[in-house]
Amino acid sequence: MGRLREPIDDNAPEALRDLAQRLRDAVDRAGFGAVRDVGEAAGLGHGTVADALSGGRAPTWRTVGRILQACDIRPDTAWRRAQENAKAAETAWKNAARTGRASGPPETTEPPPAPSRPGMFSIKPPFGELPARLRGRDGVAAVLRARLTEPTGRVQVLHGLGGCGKTTLALHLARLAREQGHRVFWLSALDRDRLITGMRETARELGASEEDVEDAWTGRTSAMDLVWRHLDASPRPWLLVIDNADDPAVLAAERGAPGDGTGWARATPGGLTLITSRVGSAETWGGEADCHHIEPLTPADGADVLIDLAGHAGTEHEARALAERLGGLPLALRLAGSYLARTARGAGLLRHRHDGSSRIRTFTAYTEVLGDVGTALLDAGAPQDGQHRRLVSRTWELSLDLLDAQNRPEARTLMRLLSCFAPAPFPVDLLDLPVLAAHGLLPDPPLADRVDDALEALVELSLLEVDETSPDLPCLVAHRLVLESNADRLRTAPPAERAAVRATAAALLERGGARAPELPANREWWRLLVPHVRRLAEEAPPDDPRLVAQAVEIGLGAIAYLWFNGKQEAAEGLILLLRRRAEVLEPEHPARLSLRHRYALAFLYDEEERTEYADVLRAQRDVLGADHPETLITHHNWAASLARAGARDDAERELRAVLAARTRVLGPANPYTVVTHSALAALLEERGDAGEANASDEEIERTGEDRRAVTMQRRHDRVHALDASGDHPEAEAACRSILADLEARGDTGASLYRDMKRALSRNLQTQKRFPEALAEIDGYIDLLADFCADGDPAVLQARHERGHLLRRMDDDAGAESEFRAVLATRHGLMDDDDPVVLKERHCLAHVLSDLGRHRDAADELRPVADAYDRRDGAEAGTARGARYCLATMLHRDGQWDEAHRSYAKVLAAETAVLGADHTETLVTRLDIAEVRHAAGVIDTATARTEYEAVLAAQLAAVGEDHANTRAARRALTRLETEDA
């Protein structure tokens, strides 16, 4: 086995040698033939494996775990203890070696020989890295400026996530200090050696004699006291910057703490000490330090940074969208802006976008491609100087490397696991340690204290934040790019490790999804869970049907939560996503059958809906049984669809059967049982059987349910039934009656009240009473603001409806503003190809076209149509619809060639799906003739022949009175008039 055959280091402590021998035995039993083979299987460097097996160095727990996993051995607590013992023995061994040197012969007092090359370090600030303007830091910059001008004798600490702009802010202050005549010392604390070298040079610049420096740096006197004695005695004010102090221990004196005033950083009135660090705990920096948390930039400030660097790349709105996508992180903004600036100067001429269409030269193109390429695209904007802190893919790995060196390998494991979830608050209660241990991510049994310590360290380094917005459900939050960077690392991890992490994420959500989503008590839990369920579904690899099935089954719970809480748009988006992912499952798979039912509930109507319910119900009875809860959901909705179709006798019979089964299987008080009971009572009341309806209410009351709530639910159902039947004035009256009763009871915070406000707005729109409808939708949005964040899907859906209403009121400018605001928020929360985002952009394009800005409309819609082609296929209804609208806008703008190509693509798809004689196909055929005639490709006689052929085909297909026939006749008349 190559280096494995070399003997274990006899001089190493016993614990080190014991661990090395155990690892060798494991590798031998696994049948590995060489160190190289072990390294490739474990995803480790060959040198790392060789060191672990040599006994000369204690490997990290991550290294031990990977070697064991490569040998099919679970890294349990006994292995963990062996690794910790080896690490402790190594530390004691090194300390003893250092002590032995210190007690040996005295060092010579002769000066050391002159260096063979010049010193390459500097303690001058790197002002060349300052941007032209400092954006978004006015508040903290003013505080630091005041501390510089009038020192308070307190250390100032800038802390925050790596890449958030701490060094840039420190450089800004250093330049100001230089302009004011201060002496400025800039020291790097990336490691102890750099800091000590910088402090030695600082002492010399302050006037310390070579003899004093020599004494201090050979241990005869205190180097720290020497530097501070000269700083305190300096006749000029000064600024001392200690940059990148991410391991505060390097600032501490022997047996001291970083903030106790005895180390390299001290509080003094003679000048200002400024520290930048990823660690921000007040306990670390002591009572004489002011800690300033540096947050990411706002979207507006982030857009300014991008425009400063690459103003040619697009509009302020487009820059803002990219800034939001990057989470306002200055490092990422600078890399993206630098990349676009370089492409403007001719860089990347031979490199094309992933689809080969063009180089990435605009903010919009960069935003689109970022979702596919990931953090590698950001790193392409970095200078090739080897500084890893300037790379998004490496800057946060440095923090995890530091924690590894501190024997906290759980930190990296946790970050890789969290990267499987959405950039949204992650409930700490979801982090079930036995689940992690069962999948090999932690020793079994897991050590809760170690995981707590790792989490605390991640929070200290700003890789995670604690969000306690929901007091009973504390959450962890990570910056979007931090999660994406860790996800990129996970994608390149060994297959076994990658599979274990993903399986763990699914198992955690599966356990979290055990809480009933229909119950009000679990509403907040599921609100937090939904974005993570969606992320799992998006990332589940199609070649892993088991994981896909898990994602779909968990997603069904999320759909239930969304539906029961009136978040229909979000539920519909999740249904579409899960339906696509479930295509890899067998047609009769229970999860796929359930999704067919949810799709019918959300998107199908009338006979198509009833037929699909009946088909799914037959399959579920065969696969799951007639009394399975999922079968009963389909059975209930089939019965309800029969009632809507007027088949009340059949509906009553089926509802009674469902009620009996749900009472038997779920219990009389279960929310689903109550829903069926209520639906049956409503049906009986509609038939005029008030006596049995009241008896049904009384039976529900005996189960312990609130009769008043059930009655109100029936009234709610009646509102929607009246609207569905077209009796809008009666529906309006019923809706206003419910609202008045809820207001009288003080229940304006209830979800039913919000639903009725929205229903009333929609009802008034149907009656074309638009100003009243606008007032109601505004009231609904105000109600949502009391308990929803601005980016909540319910808020965004309501604002979308508001934009649509403004358009119907001919307030196109207001509609554009509303749609753009909604779209900007969605861009920060969703992928660019998300169906909800595509729908939003499609609507915006129509508003722009209404405003006469047909070219802007086409530019907005073109990437939407392309995205639908990629996502659903060119023949899908979504793709055909978007492509047709694009062609129409190009047609209106006089872009004849592209309009013709787009119409032709639609025609081919419609012919394949609908047939050549379908009315929609004929409409597109007429459009092609119109655009070819307008472009001069065909003459008027040829155009007339085509128009007449289309008109004849429309008459045969749909008759004289159809709108498409009338449109074809108008087009022919218009052509003849123009010819005359």
GUVEXKOL-560297 format. One record per residue (C-alpha): x, y, z; residue in one letter. Coordinates in steps of 0.05 Angstrom, whole numbers, padded with zeros to 5 digits, always signed. Example, Ala and Ser with C-alpha at 12.3 -4.5 7.8 and 13.67 -1.06 7.14 Angstrom:
2
+00246-00090+00156A/+00273-00021+00143S/
This chain:
980
+00000+00000+00000M/+00056+00049-00014G/+00067+00094+00046R/+00022+00050+00088L/+00079+00000+00093R/+00123+00052+00127E/+00124+00041+00203P/+00081+00084+00248I/+00121+00140+00281D/+00149+00108+00345D/+00160+00177+00377N/+00086+00195+00372A/+00042+00190+00434P/+00005+00125+00444E/-00063+00154+00428A/-00038+00179+00360L/-00006+00112+00345R/-00068+00074+00367D/-00114+00114+00321L/-00067+00106+00262A/-00064+00031+00273Q/-00140+00024+00278R/-00148+00063+00213L/-00096+00019+00179R/-00133-00043+00201D/-00199-00015+00174A/-00167+00002+00107V/-00135-00067+00103D/-00201-00103+00118R/-00235-00061+00064A/-00185-00088+00013G/-00153-00022-00010F/-00087-00032-00045G/-00057+00038-00041A/-00063+00105-00007V/-00087+00134-00074R/-00145+00085-00075D/-00166+00105-00005V/-00162+00179-00022G/-00204+00172-00084E/-00258+00132-00048A/-00260+00180+00010A/-00255+00244-00030G/-00191+00264+00005L/-00121+00283-00017G/-00070+00228-00017H/-00025+00267+00031G/-00083+00276+00079T/-00096+00200+00080V/-00022+00185+00088A/-00015+00233+00147D/-00076+00202+00181A/-00045+00132+00175L/+00025+00153+00196S/+00013+00168+00269G/+00053+00232+00264G/-00008+00279+00261R/-00078+00275+00289A/-00129+00275+00232P/-00192+00317+00237T/-00257+00282+00251W/-00280+00298+00180R/-00219+00260+00153T/-00231+00201+00200V/-00305+00199+00181G/-00291+00199+00107R/-00239+00144+00112I/-00287+00101+00153L/-00345+00113+00105Q/-00300+00092+00047A/-00288+00027+00087C/-00364+00019+00099D/-00355+00031+00174I/-00402+00077+00212R/-00364+00133+00249P/-00392+00120+00318D/-00377+00150+00387T/-00319+00103+00400A/-00283+00127+00337W/-00299+00199+00356R/-00268+00189+00425R/-00206+00158+00394A/-00198+00219+00347Q/-00207+00268+00405E/-00156+00230+00447N/-00107+00232+00390A/-00118+00307+00380K/-00108+00321+00454A/-00045+00278+00456A/-00017+00314+00395E/-00030+00382+00427T/+00005+00361+00492A/+00063+00332+00451W/+00073+00397+00413K/+00068+00439+00476N/+00120+00395+00510A/+00166+00403+00450A/+00160+00479+00454R/+00173+00479+00529T/+00235+00437+00518G/+00262+00488+00469R/+00248+00545+00516A/+00286+00512+00573S/+00346+00493+00531G/+00410+00532+00519P/+00400+00608+00515P/+00393+00636+00446E/+00452+00676+00419T/+00449+00751+00429T/+00485+00763+00364E/+00442+00795+00311P/+00413+00746+00260P/+00444+00744+00192P/+00417+00793+00141A/+00358+00764+00101P/+00377+00736+00033S/+00319+00774+00000R/+00280+00837+00015P/+00219+00835+00062G/+00155+00829+00021M/+00106+00850+00075F/+00075+00919+00088S/+00036+00952+00143I/+00008+01005+00097K/-00067+01002+00079P/-00082+00973+00010P/-00119+01035-00014F/-00120+01008-00085G/-00176+00960-00064E/-00223+01017-00045L/-00282+01025-00092P/-00295+01093-00123A/-00353+01104-00074R/-00373+01071-00009L/-00446+01052-00015R/-00497+01039+00039G/-00452+01049+00100R/-00468+01121+00118D/-00491+01105+00188G/-00433+01063+00213V/-00383+01105+00174A/-00408+01167+00212A/-00399+01131+00279V/-00328+01110+00262L/-00311+01179+00236R/-00334+01208+00303A/-00292+01157+00341R/-00232+01175+00298L/-00239+01250+00309T/-00255+01245+00384E/-00228+01177+00410P/-00268+01147+00466T/-00214+01099+00487G/-00255+01039+00463R/-00237+00986+00411V/-00283+00986+00350Q/-00300+00917+00320V/-00332+00909+00252L/-00361+00839+00248H/-00405+00800+00200G/-00408+00747+00147L/-00347+00738+00103G/-00355+00782+00042G/-00401+00833+00074C/-00352+00892+00065G/-00317+00898+00132K/-00248+00909+00102T/-00276+00960+00052T/-00306+01000+00109L/-00240+00996+00148A/-00202+01021+00087L/-00251+01079+00080H/-00236+01099+00151L/-00161+01090+00140A/-00162+01137+00081R/-00200+01189+00122L/-00148+01181+00178A/-00091+01192+00130R/-00124+01255+00103E/-00131+01281+00174Q/-00057+01270+00189G/-00062+01207+00230H/-00010+01153+00228R/-00043+01091+00200V/-00020+01019+00212F/-00053+00963+00174W/-00041+00892+00200L/-00067+00825+00177S/-00089+00775+00229A/-00101+00719+00180L/-00052+00679+00222D/-00007+00691+00282R/+00058+00697+00242D/+00031+00753+00198R/+00005+00791+00258L/+00070+00785+00297I/+00111+00807+00236T/+00066+00866+00226G/+00070+00886+00299M/+00145+00882+00297R/+00146+00931+00239E/+00096+00976+00275T/+00142+00979+00336A/+00200+01000+00291R/+00159+01054+00257E/+00138+01081+00325L/+00211+01090+00343G/+00227+01029+00385A/+00302+01014+00385S/+00329+00952+00352E/+00353+00928+00419E/+00284+00935+00450D/+00252+00900+00390V/+00303+00844+00394E/+00291+00834+00468D/+00216+00833+00457A/+00217+00786+00398W/+00264+00736+00430T/+00220+00731+00492G/+00262+00769+00542R/+00209+00825+00547T/+00136+00832+00526S/+00128+00848+00452A/+00055+00868+00463M/+00073+00917+00519D/+00129+00946+00476L/+00082+00962+00418V/+00029+00993+00463W/+00079+01033+00504R/+00101+01067+00439H/+00029+01075+00414L/+00009+01109+00479D/+00069+01155+00475A/+00059+01174+00402S/+00054+01250+00394P/+00009+01242+00333R/-00060+01210+00332P/-00061+01142+00300W/-00107+01088+00272L/-00088+01015+00282L/-00128+00967+00237V/-00125+00893+00252I/-00158+00861+00192D/-00187+00791+00185N/-00182+00772+00258A/-00228+00712+00247D/-00191+00672+00299D/-00191+00721+00357P/-00144+00677+00396A/-00085+00702+00355V/-00094+00771+00388L/-00091+00744+00459A/-00032+00744+00506A/-00008+00678+00535E/-00063+00652+00582R/-00104+00714+00564G/-00166+00730+00525A/-00172+00772+00461P/-00211+00827+00495G/-00179+00830+00564D/-00133+00889+00547G/-00067+00850+00554T/-00059+00826+00482G/-00047+00858+00414W/-00113+00896+00414A/-00123+00946+00471R/-00168+01005+00487A/-00132+01072+00495T/-00150+01146+00486P/-00088+01161+00446G/-00115+01133+00381G/-00166+01085+00351L/-00160+01010+00345T/-00205+00980+00292L/-00214+00905+00284I/-00249+00868+00227T/-00273+00797+00243S/-00325+00746+00226R/-00334+00736+00301V/-00379+00787+00335G/-00394+00762+00405S/-00387+00816+00459A/-00359+00762+00506E/-00300+00751+00459T/-00282+00825+00450W/-00292+00846+00522G/-00324+00904+00557G/-00280+00958+00525E/-00302+00944+00454A/-00360+00969+00411D/-00384+00916+00363C/-00416+00938+00297H/-00452+00884+00257H/-00442+00896+00182I/-00503+00873+00144E/-00510+00860+00070P/-00531+00921+00028L/-00602+00939+00012T/-00626+00926-00060P/-00620+01000-00077A/-00549+01006-00051D/-00530+00940-00083G/-00556+00965-00149A/-00512+01028-00141D/-00450+00983-00131V/-00466+00945-00195L/-00478+01009-00234I/-00413+01039-00208D/-00375+00980-00236L/-00415+00964-00299A/-00464+01020-00314G/-00468+00997-00386H/-00499+00931-00367A/-00571+00953-00358G/-00622+00995-00322T/-00626+01011-00248E/-00686+00963-00243H/-00645+00907-00275E/-00586+00921-00229A/-00632+00920-00169R/-00659+00851-00190A/-00588+00824-00194L/-00570+00856-00127A/-00630+00822-00095E/-00610+00755-00126R/-00541+00764-00095L/-00571+00780-00027G/-00537+00848-00024G/-00469+00815-00008L/-00414+00866-00027P/-00364+00812-00046L/-00414+00781-00095A/-00436+00849-00122L/-00363+00868-00135R/-00348+00802-00169L/-00410+00807-00213A/-00397+00880-00231G/-00324+00866-00246S/-00343+00808-00291Y/-00391+00850-00331L/-00340+00907-00335A/-00289+00858-00363R/-00337+00831-00416T/-00349+00903-00438A/-00274+00909-00449R/-00274+00847-00493G/-00262+00792-00443A/-00296+00725-00455G/-00300+00731-00531L/-00291+00656-00537L/-00335+00638-00478R/-00410+00635-00487H/-00469+00627-00443R/-00489+00557-00423H/-00540+00554-00480D/-00490+00583-00531G/-00534+00643-00548S/-00489+00701-00528S/-00438+00727-00479R/-00461+00750-00411I/-00459+00825-00418R/-00521+00850-00380T/-00548+00849-00310F/-00608+00809-00335T/-00566+00757-00371A/-00522+00749-00310Y/-00583+00739-00265T/-00611+00687-00312E/-00546+00647-00318V/-00529+00651-00244L/-00583+00600-00227G/-00551+00549-00274D/-00477+00561-00263V/-00477+00578-00189G/-00421+00610-00150T/-00370+00591-00204A/-00397+00648-00245L/-00385+00697-00188L/-00313+00673-00180D/-00301+00687-00253A/-00302+00761-00236G/-00245+00755-00185A/-00173+00776-00199P/-00126+00718-00209Q/-00084+00734-00148D/-00093+00670-00108G/-00129+00705-00051Q/-00183+00656-00030H/-00220+00707+00012R/-00238+00742-00053R/-00273+00679-00080L/-00345+00664-00062V/-00330+00589-00069S/-00274+00593-00017R/-00286+00651+00030T/-00335+00613+00075W/-00296+00549+00068E/-00240+00586+00104L/-00286+00595+00164S/-00303+00520+00163L/-00229+00503+00157D/-00217+00545+00220L/-00272+00507+00257L/-00242+00441+00233D/-00175+00462+00262A/-00211+00478+00327Q/-00238+00406+00327N/-00309+00426+00309R/-00320+00384+00246P/-00394+00382+00259E/-00397+00454+00234A/-00381+00434+00162R/-00430+00375+00166T/-00486+00422+00189L/-00472+00473+00134M/-00473+00419+00080R/-00539+00393+00109L/-00570+00462+00113L/-00551+00475+00040S/-00604+00423+00021C/-00657+00471+00048F/-00684+00538+00025A/-00653+00606+00042P/-00709+00616+00092A/-00715+00609+00168P/-00700+00536+00187F/-00734+00513+00252P/-00684+00488+00302V/-00735+00436+00324D/-00728+00404+00255L/-00655+00388+00270L/-00665+00318+00298D/-00596+00292+00319L/-00614+00217+00320P/-00636+00224+00247V/-00568+00254+00230L/-00533+00197+00267A/-00576+00144+00233A/-00551+00169+00165H/-00478+00172+00186G/-00472+00247+00191L/-00458+00244+00266L/-00431+00190+00312P/-00483+00143+00340D/-00505+00161+00393P/-00497+00235+00375P/-00463+00284+00423L/-00513+00341+00431A/-00462+00385+00467D/-00414+00382+00408R/-00469+00399+00358V/-00491+00457+00402D/-00419+00481+00405D/-00413+00477+00329A/-00477+00516+00319L/-00454+00569+00368E/-00388+00575+00329A/-00425+00582+00263L/-00467+00637+00293V/-00404+00671+00320E/-00373+00670+00250L/-00438+00698+00220S/-00447+00637+00176L/-00513+00628+00212L/-00560+00676+00248E/-00613+00660+00299V/-00683+00685+00281D/-00732+00687+00339E/-00789+00722+00302T/-00832+00663+00323S/-00816+00659+00398P/-00836+00586+00405D/-00799+00565+00342L/-00728+00593+00340P/-00697+00587+00271C/-00629+00587+00238L/-00619+00632+00178V/-00561+00632+00128A/-00546+00679+00071H/-00570+00652+00005R/-00500+00651-00026L/-00471+00616+00035V/-00521+00560+00023L/-00508+00559-00051E/-00433+00555-00041S/-00442+00496+00007N/-00490+00464-00042A/-00437+00469-00097D/-00388+00434-00051R/-00439+00380-00036L/-00449+00367-00110R/-00376+00350-00118T/-00371+00308-00054A/-00364+00233-00060P/-00429+00200-00081P/-00439+00164-00015A/-00431+00228+00025E/-00477+00267-00022R/-00531+00214-00018A/-00526+00210+00058A/-00535+00285+00066V/-00594+00288+00018R/-00627+00228+00051A/-00618+00261+00119T/-00652+00326+00094A/-00711+00286+00068A/-00716+00246+00133A/-00717+00310+00174L/-00773+00339+00132L/-00810+00274+00135E/-00809+00275+00211R/-00827+00349+00211G/-00885+00336+00164G/-00917+00288+00214A/-00953+00347+00246R/-01023+00354+00217A/-01022+00412+00168P/-01097+00424+00174E/-01096+00442+00248L/-01090+00515+00268P/-01041+00497+00323A/-00991+00474+00270N/-01000+00534+00223R/-00936+00569+00242E/-00895+00505+00238W/-00919+00491+00168W/-00909+00563+00147R/-00836+00553+00163L/-00833+00484+00131L/-00863+00501+00063V/-00802+00534+00030P/-00758+00476+00052H/-00807+00425+00025V/-00806+00461-00042R/-00730+00463-00043R/-00727+00388-00029L/-00774+00375-00088A/-00733+00420-00134E/-00667+00386-00117E/-00689+00313-00111A/-00648+00278-00166P/-00693+00244-00217P/-00649+00181-00215D/-00669+00170-00142D/-00744+00152-00145P/-00746+00138-00070R/-00723+00209-00053L/-00771+00238-00105V/-00829+00199-00074A/-00810+00224-00005Q/-00809+00296-00031A/-00877+00287-00063V/-00908+00256-00001E/-00881+00311+00043I/-00905+00362-00009G/-00976+00336-00002L/-00976+00360+00070G/-00950+00428+00048A/-01005+00433-00005I/-01057+00418+00049A/-01029+00473+00094Y/-01030+00523+00037L/-01100+00505+00015W/-01130+00506+00084F/-01099+00574+00097N/-01124+00607+00033G/-01055+00609-00002K/-01082+00580-00067Q/-01030+00610-00114E/-00972+00581-00073A/-01009+00514-00070A/-01018+00513-00145E/-00945+00528-00157G/-00925+00471-00111L/-00973+00424-00146I/-00943+00439-00213L/-00872+00429-00187L/-00888+00363-00154L/-00927+00339-00214R/-00865+00349-00258R/-00819+00315-00209R/-00867+00256-00200A/-00862+00237-00273E/-00804+00190-00255V/-00852+00149-00211L/-00896+00092-00235E/-00965+00114-00258P/-00998+00075-00201E/-00951+00101-00147H/-00994+00127-00089P/-00958+00194-00088A/-00969+00204-00162R/-01043+00187-00156L/-01050+00237-00099S/-01018+00291-00142L/-01066+00277-00199R/-01122+00291-00151H/-01090+00356-00126R/-01079+00378-00198Y/-01152+00365-00214A/-01173+00405-00152L/-01131+00465-00173A/-01134+00466-00248F/-01191+00425-00277L/-01264+00443-00283Y/-01332+00413-00299D/-01332+00346-00336E/-01256+00343-00341E/-01250+00351-00266E/-01304+00299-00250R/-01274+00249-00299T/-01204+00256-00269E/-01231+00247-00198Y/-01268+00184-00218A/-01207+00155-00252D/-01160+00171-00194V/-01212+00144-00144L/-01215+00077-00180R/-01139+00071-00180A/-01132+00092-00106Q/-01185+00040-00085R/-01143-00013-00120D/-01076+00011-00094V/-01092+00040-00025L/-01161+00014-00008G/-01228+00049-00003A/-01217+00075+00068D/-01148+00103+00061H/-01147+00178+00079P/-01120+00197+00009E/-01175+00156-00024T/-01227+00191+00019L/-01200+00260-00001I/-01211+00243-00074T/-01279+00212-00058H/-01301+00276-00023H/-01280+00321-00079N/-01312+00277-00131W/-01377+00282-00092A/-01370+00357-00087A/-01359+00362-00162S/-01423+00322-00173L/-01460+00373-00130A/-01433+00431-00170R/-01456+00395-00234A/-01527+00392-00206G/-01526+00316-00192A/-01549+00328-00121R/-01576+00258-00108D/-01511+00226-00129D/-01472+00278-00090A/-01512+00266-00027E/-01503+00190-00032R/-01427+00197-00041E/-01419+00250+00014L/-01456+00205+00063R/-01410+00147+00045A/-01348+00192+00055V/-01375+00218+00121L/-01387+00148+00148A/-01317+00126+00127A/-01282+00188+00155R/-01320+00183+00221T/-01298+00110+00226R/-01225+00120+00204V/-01207+00190+00226L/-01258+00204+00281G/-01317+00253+00284P/-01275+00313+00306A/-01222+00307+00251N/-01219+00369+00206P/-01232+00327+00144Y/-01293+00294+00176T/-01320+00362+00195V/-01309+00388+00124V/-01350+00330+00096T/-01404+00340+00149H/-01408+00413+00132S/-01411+00400+00057A/-01468+00350+00067L/-01506+00400+00111A/-01497+00454+00058A/-01524+00407+00004L/-01584+00390+00046L/-01598+00463+00059E/-01594+00479-00015E/-01646+00425-00027R/-01692+00457+00024G/-01683+00402+00077D/-01669+00451+00134A/-01690+00401+00187G/-01637+00349+00169E/-01586+00405+00159A/-01598+00430+00229N/-01595+00358+00255A/-01527+00352+00221S/-01504+00416+00255D/-01526+00388+00323E/-01489+00324+00310E/-01425+00363+00295I/-01437+00403+00359E/-01439+00338+00399R/-01369+00320+00373T/-01342+00381+00410G/-01337+00425+00349E/-01360+00498+00350D/-01429+00498+00317R/-01422+00571+00302R/-01358+00558+00264A/-01390+00502+00224V/-01449+00546+00206T/-01403+00601+00185M/-01364+00551+00142Q/-01429+00532+00108R/-01445+00604+00094R/-01374+00612+00066H/-01385+00553+00020D/-01451+00583-00003R/-01416+00648-00023V/-01369+00611-00069H/-01425+00567-00096A/-01467+00628-00114L/-01408+00661-00148D/-01393+00597-00186A/-01466+00593-00210S/-01463+00666-00235G/-01510+00695-00182D/-01461+00751-00165H/-01509+00800-00131P/-01534+00746-00083E/-01463+00723-00071A/-01443+00795-00055E/-01499+00801-00004A/-01481+00735+00029A/-01408+00755+00032C/-01423+00823+00063R/-01467+00788+00114S/-01410+00743+00136I/-01362+00801+00141L/-01411+00841+00183A/-01421+00782+00231D/-01346+00771+00238L/-01335+00845+00251E/-01389+00845+00304A/-01355+00786+00338R/-01286+00819+00333G/-01260+00763+00289D/-01228+00807+00236T/-01163+00770+00245G/-01193+00703+00225A/-01173+00670+00160S/-01247+00667+00141L/-01252+00743+00145Y/-01192+00751+00099R/-01220+00700+00050D/-01287+00737+00048M/-01252+00804+00036K/-01216+00774-00023R/-01279+00739-00048A/-01316+00805-00045L/-01263+00840-00085S/-01266+00786-00139R/-01342+00788-00138N/-01342+00864-00149L/-01292+00856-00206Q/-01339+00807-00239T/-01394+00859-00233Q/-01345+00911-00263K/-01349+00955-00201R/-01275+00966-00203F/-01264+01024-00153P/-01302+00985-00099E/-01262+00922-00117A/-01197+00961-00110L/-01217+00985-00040A/-01232+00914-00019E/-01167+00885-00046I/-01128+00941-00011D/-01163+00923+00053G/-01145+00850+00043Y/-01072+00868+00032I/-01072+00910+00096D/-01100+00850+00134L/-01045+00805+00107L/-00992+00855+00128A/-01011+00842+00201D/-00983+00771+00200F/-00947+00760+00133C/-00879+00785+00110A/-00875+00827+00047D/-00849+00766+00009G/-00904+00719+00032D/-00938+00684-00028P/-01007+00707-00004A/-00985+00780-00004V/-00952+00774-00072L/-01013+00740-00101Q/-01058+00795-00074A/-01013+00849-00102R/-01013+00812-00169H/-01089+00814-00168E/-01085+00888-00152R/-01041+00900-00212G/-01089+00861-00256H/-01147+00903-00229L/-01110+00968-00243L/-01100+00944-00314R/-01175+00931-00321R/-01186+01002-00296M/-01140+01027-00352D/-01088+01050-00301D/-01032+01017-00340D/-00977+01058-00306A/-01001+01037-00238G/-01007+00965-00261A/-00935+00966-00287E/-00910+00994-00221S/-00947+00940-00181E/-00925+00882-00226F/-00852+00906-00224R/-00852+00911-00148A/-00881+00841-00142V/-00832+00814-00193L/-00772+00845-00157A/-00793+00811-00093T/-00805+00744-00127R/-00736+00747-00160H/-00705+00749-00091G/-00744+00688-00067L/-00751+00643-00127M/-00712+00616-00186D/-00720+00653-00251D/-00754+00593-00284D/-00805+00585-00229D/-00875+00583-00260P/-00900+00638-00214V/-00843+00685-00236V/-00856+00669-00309L/-00930+00684-00300K/-00913+00750-00268E/-00867+00770-00325R/-00919+00750-00375H/-00970+00796-00343C/-00920+00853-00340L/-00907+00844-00414A/-00981+00854-00430H/-00983+00918-00389V/-00922+00944-00427L/-00957+00928-00492S/-01020+00964-00467D/-00976+01025-00456L/-00953+01021-00529G/-00883+00998-00509R/-00886+00936-00553H/-00811+00928-00558R/-00802+00930-00482D/-00860+00880-00478A/-00826+00832-00527A/-00759+00838-00489D/-00795+00820-00425E/-00832+00761-00455L/-00777+00731-00498R/-00740+00698-00439P/-00807+00675-00411V/-00824+00638-00475A/-00754+00607-00477D/-00760+00585-00404A/-00827+00551-00418Y/-00796+00515-00478D/-00739+00489-00434R/-00784+00472-00375R/-00847+00443-00406D/-00829+00432-00480G/-00850+00474-00540A/-00916+00437-00548E/-00941+00450-00477A/-00998+00499-00469G/-00955+00546-00426T/-00901+00549-00479A/-00950+00558-00537R/-00987+00614-00500G/-00924+00653-00482A/-00894+00644-00552R/-00959+00667-00585Y/-00962+00730-00541C/-00889+00744-00558L/-00904+00738-00632A/-00963+00786-00624T/-00920+00839-00590M/-00865+00832-00643L/-00920+00838-00696H/-00945+00903-00664R/-00874+00930-00660D/-00861+00916-00734G/-00807+00864-00721Q/-00835+00822-00778W/-00780+00769-00785D/-00778+00749-00711E/-00854+00753-00707A/-00859+00705-00766H/-00810+00656-00734R/-00848+00658-00668S/-00916+00648-00701Y/-00887+00591-00742A/-00862+00556-00679K/-00931+00563-00647V/-00965+00537-00710L/-00921+00475-00711A/-00936+00461-00638A/-01011+00473-00646E/-01015+00429-00708T/-00980+00372-00670A/-01024+00379-00608V/-01091+00406-00632L/-01092+00390-00707G/-01088+00433-00769A/-01163+00449-00769D/-01170+00470-00696H/-01195+00541-00687T/-01133+00563-00648E/-01087+00534-00702T/-01126+00572-00754L/-01119+00638-00715V/-01043+00630-00716T/-01044+00612-00790R/-01081+00678-00803L/-01030+00716-00762D/-00974+00688-00803I/-01008+00710-00867A/-01017+00780-00837E/-00945+00788-00816V/-00918+00761-00882R/-00962+00810-00920H/-00941+00868-00875A/-00867+00850-00887A/-00878+00847-00962G/-00861+00773-00966V/-00928+00758-01000I/-00971+00804-01043D/-01043+00824-01029T/-01073+00772-01076A/-01035+00715-01041T/-01054+00742-00973A/-01128+00746-00994R/-01126+00673-01016T/-01098+00652-00949E/-01147+00696-00910Y/-01206+00666-00948E/-01180+00595-00935A/-01174+00609-00861V/-01244+00639-00858L/-01274+00579-00893A/-01238+00532-00845A/-01262+00572-00784Q/-01334+00569-00809L/-01327+00494-00814A/-01294+00487-00747A/-01334+00533-00701V/-01388+00567-00741G/-01407+00637-00760E/-01419+00665-00690D/-01352+00646-00659H/-01304+00703-00641A/-01248+00672-00682N/-01292+00669-00744T/-01313+00741-00736R/-01239+00761-00728A/-01221+00725-00792A/-01278+00761-00829R/-01255+00829-00802R/-01183+00815-00824A/-01207+00799-00894L/-01250+00862-00897T/-01191+00903-00872R/-01146+00874-00926L/-01196+00889-00981E/-01206+00960-00955T/-01130+00972-00954E/-01124+00944-01024D/-01180+00989-01049A/
